């Protein structure tokens, strides 16, 4: 069994806040992402209030609450570190994973427009999970307009 050290007391507050916000409108809030070894990891709010962790559909661990450690059973140190990193920064990690794999970590739908790809999730999930959302910053250069010069 792998766990974090005792000083990691409020590390998962952001993750629990996301699930708390989503639970006001969703019956089964969850976050799914692809691990480096291409297996699917799913975090979901369990009925008893903790966040459960499944890899490829098999229960493999939990976070009892924001003040407790990530507990994973029978996983390598690399997998434990990857899942822990995701749980520590779920918004930025969801954006990174969404951009990399082209699907939303919250609903699983393909990201099909420039703003959704930029954010790594869509506007509906942003609203449900309380995520930052806005138009994609323009990276295009403004078109040059032709200037008519007077005849000399």
Secondary structure, DSSP 8 states (H G I E B T S, - for coil): -B---TT-TTTTHHHHHHHHHHTTT-SS-EEEEE-TTS-EEEEEE-TTSSEEEEETTEEEEEE-STTS-EEESS--HHHHHHHHHHHHTHHHHHHHHHHHHSB-TTT--B--SHHHHHHTS-HHHHHHHT---------S------------
